[in-house]
């Protein structure tokens, strides 16, 4: 098949895969030159189902919250307008949380997009590069006169997400089959996602903790991160937050003021 003909065939074959309103490509034939409309429809359905299944695997808490029928209808709508751009299925659906935020039938659950964002971050942390987390001993070896200028290098798996809703609690309550108690979704919660070894963990950060973590992860020195966190919350406890981040494996090394 000539190169130009191959491109033309691909251009006609691919778009109709996710759009049932489109007809079978006119030049598509099966064995012995027979019409391949039914074969194409089966393949088209299999592609759509596989992408919906991929979204269900990436966003299990969202599916449990909405129920399978609601989720699959929502996912089907997303799939038809958002074809995959990578051959890796775990890469699919990065824009699904934003789609949920705009999805008409999900507006009664305004916290659902943030739950989806945590699930996406969980998967990204799972696939992130391995690295040894920063040890408490390494930090404690830093002299007091060098603490203010410390710069923390984030672990490749570390993510920090903020929400106006109780997204961390809702996420945690819906990642397994245990019964879910009533949750006050109106309480803002911030999430720290890490993977210090083999297991991804999601923690709820204390007041000011997300501002502190985000500043450190962006390369700001410890003194600036602490000042920003205190501005955000008078309840911020610098010692407790540093200890929590180190315990969670959020960082790998120190770039400034490192005794080594």
N, C-alpha and C positions, 0 to 999 in steps of 0.2 A: 504493500500500500504506500503510495507517495506520501511524503511528509505532510504536505498541505492537506491532502485528503484525510490523513489521520487526525490532524488538528480539527478539521471540519467535523469529522465523525464524533470526536470527543466533545466538541462544543454543542452538538445536538443531543448526544447521549446523556451527558452528566446532568444538565439542569432539570430534566424531566424526572430524574430519580426521586427528588424530594418534593415534587409538585404533581399531585395526582390529577390536577386539572389539565396538565399538558398531555398531549397525545404521544403515543409511541413514536420514536424517530422513524421517519418514512423509509429510510434506507436500511433499516435493521431487519435482518432475516435470520432464520434458524437453519437447521440441517436441511440439505436438499433445496435450499432457497425458499423454504416455506415462511410464511409470515410469523413473526416472533412476538406479537403483541402480548399474548398470555404469558410467555416466558419472561418478557420484560416486566410485566406487572408483578409477577412473583418475586423477581429480583428486586424491584423497586420496594415492595412491601418488606422484604428481608432487610434491606438497607435501613429503612426507617425504623423497624423494630430493633435492629442492633444498636442504633444511635440512642433510641429511647432507653434501652437496657443499659447502655453505658452511662447515661445520665442518672438512672436509678441507682447504679453502683457507686457513683461519685457522690450523690446526694441522698443517702438513705434516711437521714433524719427528716429532710424535707418531705420525702415520700411517706414516711410514717405519720407525719403531722397532717398532711393533706388527704391521705388515703391513696391507694394505688390507682383507682380510676381517675381521680382528679389529677394526680401527678402525671399519669400517662397522657391524658388529654392536653395538659399544659406543655409537657415535653414534646408532644407531637407538633404542636403549634410552633414551638421554638425550632425544632429540627427542620421544618419546612422553610424557614427563613434564614437558617444559619447552617450552611453546609460545613463539614469538617475541613480544616486547613492542614491537618497533620495526619499521617497514617497511624499515629499512636492514639488509641481510643481514650487513654487517661488524660490526654491533652484536650479532649473535646469538652465543650460546655463551660469555658472560662467566663463567657458572658451570660451564662444562665442566671446568676443572681440579679444582674441588671434587667434581664428579661422579666424575671419574677416581679421586680419592682414596678414594671409597667403593665404587667398582665392584669387585665380588667377583673378577672374572677378571683384574684389573690389580694385585692385591695383591703379586704376585711382582716388580713393578717399582715400588718405593716412591718412586723419583725421578721417575717419569713425570709426576705432577701439577706438579712444579716446572718441568719442561721446558715443559709446557703454559702455565704462568704466564708464563714468559719469552716464549713465542710470542704470548700475548695482549698483553703489554706492548709487544712489537715492533709489533704492529698499531696499538695505541693511540698509540704514538710516531709512527708513520707518518702517522696522521690528525690529529695535534696541530697547533695553530696555529703558524704561522711566527714566528720571532723571531731577531734577531741575537744570536749568542753573545757573552759577555763576552770582551773581548780581554785578552791578557796585559799589554799596555801600560797598560791602565786600572788593573789591579790593582797593577802595579809602581809606579804614581804615588802610591799611598797611603803616607803617612809611617809609620814604625815605631810611633809612639805611638798610632796609630789602628787598627793591625792587629787587636788583640785584640777590639775591638768590631764588627768588620765583620760585616754580615749579607748573605748571598748570596741573590739572587732566582733561583729555578730556571727553567730553560727549560721551556716547556709540554710538551715531548716527553720530559723526563727522568724516568726511572723507576729505582728501585733495589730489587732483590729478593734475599733471602737464602735459602740452601738448605743443608740438612744433607748434600746429595749433590753430585756433580760435574755439576750441572745445566747449567752454562755450556758445559762441554766436550762433554757429550752433545748439547745443542742445536746447537752449532756443527758437530759431526760429522754431523748428520743433516738439515741444511738444504739439502744438494745431493746429487748422485748419486755423489759420490766414495766409495770404499771406506772402511769404518770399522774402525779398529784397536781392539784390546781396550782398554776404559776402566775404570779403577778407580772405580766409582761412589760409593765410600764416603768420598771426600775432599770435605769441605764447600767450596762455592764461592758467592760472591756476585756478582751481575750488575749492571752499570750499563748502562742502555739510553738512548741519546741519538739525536738527529737534528739535528746542528748545521746541516746544509744540506738536501740532498735524500735522502741515504741514511741509513737507520737503522743504528746500530752497537751491538753488544753486547760489552761488555768484562768480563773477570774482574777484580774488585777485589782489591787486596792486603790483607794482614791489617789489620784495623781500618778498612779503607776504607769498608765499608758503614755502620758506625756513624757515621763521620765524615760521609759523604754524607747520610745520613738526618737527622742533626742539622742540617746546613746547610740542607737542603731544607725542614725544618720551621720555619725562621726563627731557629734558635739562633745566637748570635754565634760567631765563629771560635774564641775561647778555650774556650768550653764544648764545642764540637764536638771540638776537639783533645783536651781532657781526657777526654771520654767514649771517644774512640778509643784513647787510651793505656791507659785502664782495661781496655778490651776486649782489647788486644794490645800487649805490650811491644815488638813489632816495628814498630809504627806509625811511619811517616816522614811528618811533616806537610808538608814541602816537596815531596816526591815526589807525595803525594796531591793537594795543591792543583794542582800542575802537570798531573797526569793529568786532573783534573776540568775544568780550564780547556781543555786540549787536546781533550777529548771534547765540549766545548760544553755542559756540564751547566748553566751559569748564563748569565743575560743581563745582570745589573747588580748593583750594590752599593747596599744601602739605608742603610747607616750607615758613616761613615768614607769615603764616596765623595768623592774630590777634586773632582768636577764639581759 
